[in-house]
Amino acid sequence: MIELTKEINKEILADFRQNLNQDVTNNALKNSVAQVGIYAATENPEAKTILNPSFNITVDTGKVSNQKHSGRCWLFAALNTLRTEFATKNNLKDFELSQNYLSFWDRLEKSNYFYQEIIETANLPIEDRKVNSLLTSPNGDGGLWQNAANLIQKYGVVPNYVMPETTVSNNTTEFDDTIGRLLRKNAIELRKLVQDKVTESKLDQRVQEMLAEVYKLCVYSFGVPPTDFELSLQTDDGKLIAEDKITPLEFLKRYFTMNLNDYADVVNSPQSNKKYHQVYSIDTEDNMVGGFQQRFLNLPMERLQELAIEQLKGNNPIWFGNDVLADSDRKKGYLLGDLYQYDQVFGIDSAMTKAQRLDYFEGEVSHAMTITGVNLIKGQPNRWKVENSWGEENGVKGYFVMDQKWFDEYVYDLVINKKYLTKEEVAEYEQEPVVLPAWDALA
């Protein structure tokens, strides 16, 4: 083992101070950064000009939604793609589906998935990395496209008025703490039952009892999900869409033609440990026992760009996973590849490639949004229109503008209708995936 011996001493500190004082601009920069902050001091002054919010290809969408203090962006983005079709067909520009309804089922399904994974790994040591990953986040409110598709196909959808948001669904911190504590406590018991070799029927019975507690917690927090409801919607031209009684699955099947099985998740990960034209999945990233397995087809970034443009030309919005924490201004709605010019201001070199950011956990899929437009110049994109789920007070009434460099650097996956893929790409997507560990950068 190498012994660490090099410490910061007085001589080194004196050298730091001397180097800093040699440049007279450092004092002015120090004052500026200290007073206004790093982001304000380094923001690209040309951002407003570059991110002009006009586009020559757009999907007609309505008022943005608001996930508030929750991590349900993936679910909001999925329902935004689904509602666009319904709103356009039925002349309901600002129609919104209930995110809370599917959030309820997501938490219950994730609990069951967690319990089954704990049973499967019960004989592994507690310090095993997979076990550690399960216990670190037993039931968060994050997710991916296929998580949403699984929920929609199993439970259907309802309009927002049928199961509106609650205080808890709008701010999930307390629920996360409560259910996390319960699931971890139950994991202790389940691991012991498996290690004690109890019968499968006894184990199943105990899991069912545990799920009954989770169900009760979800009802108290989110409300009771309807088994059926009265459908009553006034269209923008005064017509009434009405049924006295309809189930969530009947509503989905009668009023929505979008087939979620027609869509594939394509990603761009240029890391050396991932091949292009290879399909991957991530261990423990599913949210439902019996649901369709997560899978991602890794393609070059240029191909993702082509597919995005084709889908927008077909008047279909695009669910996409991205790193919204990088080079963005939430209030202004800016997504600019060099929005913050840290290196020029501070005289440092912090630039990394996309692959390096993923390898060294600087990059991550931190958010999901919906692409609803693009501006093309001689067939090439220079900016994209993005529907976010952070309410109308951010961006231009909730819509963000993304430049091409941000698209290349911080967009990681797109959900694309398979009709836009080549036959070879569809065949690649349908192969048995290579399973990545739960701690992979794409998780």
N, C-alpha and C positions, 0 to 999 in steps of 0.2 A: 504493500500500500504506500502511495506517495504521500509524504508528510508535507503539509502546507506550511511554508516558512516565510513567504514574501508578504509582509504587512505594509500598510500605509504608514509612513513615518514623517517626521517633521521636514526632512529634506525634500521628499516627494511633494508634500503640500506646498512648500515654498516655491517649487518649480511650477506647480499648477497656477499659483497666484501670479507669478512673474509672466507666464505665457498669456494669461488672461488680461493683464494690465498693459501688455504691449500693443494691443489693438484698441484704439480710442472708441471705436464703435460699440465695443462690448458693454460699456456703461449705459449707453442709450438703449441698447437692446434689453439689457437687464431690467431697466426701469419700465420699458414698454411691456415686456412679458409679465412682470410681477403685477402690473396694474390692470391689464386687460385679459390676461390668461394666454396660454399657449395657442389655442385654436384661433382666437381673434387676432393675435399678433402674426400668425403665419398663414392666414387664409388668403387664397389666390384672389387678387383684386379683380380678375377678369371672369370670375365664376358666373356672375349674373349675365354677362354677354354670351358666354359659351352655352349656358343652360337656358336658352330661350325656349319658353314652354309652348312651342308650336310644332306641329307634326303633320306630314302629308299622308300618313296611314294611321288611322285610329279605329278602335272598336268603341262603339257607342255604349257608354256606361253611365251610371248615375252617382248619387251621393255616396261618399265613402263611409265605411263602418269604423268602429272604434273598439279595439280590444282592451283599452284602458290598461290597468296595471295587472296584466296577465301575459303568459307566454303562448297564447293560442293563435299566433300569427298564421301558422300552417293551416289551421282550420278555417280561419277567416279568409285566407287566400283561396282555399279550395272552394268554399261556398260562394266566394265572389265570382269564380269562373262558372259555377253552376247557375247562379242567379241571373247572370247576364243573358243566357239563352231564354230563360223564363220571362225576364223583364222585357226583352226585345219582342218576343212572340206575342206577349199579352199587353203591350203598351203600358208597362208599369215601371217607369224609369228608376224610381228610388226604392223598389222592392228589396226587402232584405229577409234572408232566412235566419232561423234561430241558431246561433252558435252555441248558446247555453244548452239547448236540447242535446246536441251531439257531444258537448263537453261532459255532460252527465254520464253518457254511455262510455265515453273514453276513459273516465276515471274508474268506472266499474270494471271494464274490460282489462285495463292496465293492471288492476289489482289481481285479477285472476291470472293474467300472464305472469306477473311477478311471483305469485305463489307457486305456479307450476315450474318456473325456472329455479326457484329456491329448492323445491323438491328434487329437481333434476341434478342440482349441484350440491346436495346436502352432504355428500361424503367427501367433497373437496375441502381442504383446510380453509378456515375463515379468512386467511390472508391471501388466498388465491385471487389473482387479478380479476377474473370474471365475477367471482362472488363479491369482491370489493366493488366492482362496477355496479352490480345489481343493488347493493346496499347503499351506495352513494346517492343514487337517484331512483328510489323504488316506485315513485308515481308522480313525476313532474307533469306540467301542463304543456310541455313542448311536444313536437311531433313532426312527421314528414307527410308527403303527399299520400302515400299508400295507406298510412294510418287513417287519414280522412276518408279515403275511398272505401276502406273496409267498414268504417262506421256507417257511411251513407248507404252502402249496399245492404247492410244487415238491419239497420234501424230506420231507414228512410229519412225524410226531412220534414220540417214544419215551418210555416211563416213565423217571423219574429214575434208577432203578437201572441202566438199560442204558448210560447215558453220564453218570456222576456228575461233579460239579464237580472241578476240579483246582486246585492252588495258583495257577496262572496265570489261570484263568477267574475265580477269586474275587478276584484283585487284578490288574487288567489294565494297570496303569501301565507295567510293564516291557515287556509285549507291544506296547502302543501306541507306545512309544519305538522298539522294534526294527523293527516293520513300517512305521512312519512313515519311518524313515531309509531302509529298503530301497525303498519306493515312491517317495520323492523322488529317490533316486539313479537309479532306473529311468526316472523322468520326464525326467531330463536326456537320457538315451539316446534315448527315444522321440521327444522333440521334435526332436532332431537327425536321426533317421532320416526323419521326415516332411519336415523342411526340406531334406534331401538327396534327397528324391523317390525313396526306395526303393520297390520293388514292394509291392503289397498283401499278396501271399503271404509275402514276407520279413518284413513288419511283423507279420502274424498269427503266424508261426512264433516270432518273438522274444517276443511277448506270451505265447504258450503256455509258452515256457521260463521266463519270469518268474513265471507263475502256478504252475508246478511248484515253484518255490522257496517261494512263499507257502503252497502246500499242505503242503509239508514242515514249514514253520515252525508251521502250525496243528496238524499232527499231534503234533509235539514238545510243543506247549503245551497242547492240549486233549484229545488222544487221537485214536484212529481212529474215525470215525463208522461205525456198523454198517450193513451192507447189509441184514441181517436179524437177528432176535433171537428168543429164547425169551420168550414172554409168560407170566408167572406172577404173578398178583395175588390175594391173600387178601382177600375182602370183609369188612366189619365184622360181618356175620352168619355168617361162617365158610365161605362158598362160595368156589370157586376159579375164576378166569378164566384159562384156560390155552390156549396154542397152542404146538406144538413149534417152529414156524418161521413168522415173519411179517415182512414188510418194513415200514419206517416209514410208507410211503404206504398200504399195506394196513391197517395199524393205524388210521390216520386215517379211511379210508373205511368200515371195518367198524364202528368203535366210536364215531364222532363224527358227529352229524347237523348240527351247526352249519355253515352255508354262509357262508364269509367274504365271498363276493361279495354277500351280502344286506345288508351293512353299509356305511354311509356315514359319513364324517368331517365333522361339522358344527362350525364354529368361530364364535367371537365376537370380531371385531376391529372396534371402532368408529372406527378411524382414518379420516381424511377421504379417504385415497387408496384405500380399499377400500369397495365397495358391498355392501349387504345383498342377498341372493338372487343373488349372483354366485359362481361356482365358480372357485377359484384352485388353482394348483400352484406348487411352488417349484423353481427350476432347480437341478440337481445334488443334490437331496435323495433321489432314488431310490437303492436299494442293489443293483439287479439289472438287467443287460441282459436285455430280454425280459419283465420283470415288469410288473405293472399300475402305471400312473402314479399318483403321489400326487395327490390332489385334495381340496379342502376347500370346503364350501358355507358361506358367511358368512351368519349369521342373527343377529337380535337376541337378547340374553341371556335375555329372557323366554321365547323359543321354546326355547332350550336347556334351560331349567328344565322346561318342559312335557314335552319329549321324555324327559328323564331320569326324571321321575316315572312316565311311562307305561311305560318299559322296565323299571323296578324293579317296578312292579305286575305286569308279565308274568313276573316271577321271573328276570330276566336281569341280570347285573352289567354295568357300563359302564366301558370303557376311557376314561380322560380325561387330557388333557395340561394341565399347570398350572405355576404358579410356586411350588414348595414352599419356595423360599428366602425368601419374603415372609411376615411375620406368622405364623411357625410356631415351635413348640417340639418338636423332634425327640423328646426323651426322654419328654415328657408326652403326645405325640400330639395337640397342639393346632393347629388351623388356624382362627384367629380374625381377623376382618377388622380389628380394632383391638387386636391382642394387645399390641403395643409402642406405648406412648403417648409417643413421642418429643417431639412438638410441645408437649404439656402440660407435660412435665418440663423441657424445655430452653427453652421459650418461643420456639419457631421455627415456621415454616410450611413444611413439606415436602410437603404434600398435592398429589397429581396425579390427574387423571382416568385411567381405564384407557387411553384413546387416547393421552394425553400420555406415560404410562409406556412404551407401545410405541414411540411416535415417537422418544423420547429414550433408548431402550435401558435404561430402569430396569426395565421389565417384560420377561420372557422365558418361553418354555416350557422350564422347567428340569427337569421331571420328569414321569413318567407313573405313575398309580396306578389303582385300580379302585373305583368307587362300588358299594357293596353294600347300602345302606339309606338311608332318609330318614324323618324325623319330620314329619308333617303336622298342622297345627292349622287346622281349618276349610278344609282343602284346600290350604293354603299351607305350604311348607317352612320350618322354622327351623333345622334342622341335618341333616347327612348323615353316613352311616357310610362310612369309607374303608378299604379293604384296601391296605396298603402292602407293600413288599418289602424292609423293613429289619430283619427278624427280630422275634422275640417280645419282646425286651427294650425296645422302644420302643412308646409308646402303651399301649393296653390289649391285651396279648398281640399286638402288631403292628398293631392297628387304630387308626385316627385318627378324630377327630371334627372336622367342618368346619361352621362356621356359615354362614348364608345370605349374609352380607356377604362372606365369603371366597370363596364360590362365585361371587358376582357379579363380584368384583374380580380374582380370580387363576385362575379356570378359563377356559381358552382353547378347548379342543376336546373333543368327546365323540364316541364311536363308537356310532352308533345304527342299529338294524335299520330298513331302509327301509320296513317295514310300518307304522312309526309316523309316517313322513313323509307329507305330503299329496302328491297326484299332481303338483301344481305344483312342489313341492320336489324330488321325484324327477327330474322333467324338467330342473330347474335344475342338479341335481347331475350329470346325464349330459351336459350341454353341454360343448363344448370349453373347457378352463379358460384363464383369464388366467394367464400364467406370471410369477411374481414372482422377483426376483433372489435368488441364494444368500444374500445378506446381509440379507434381509428379517427383521424382528423375529419373525415366526412360524416362522422356520427353526429 
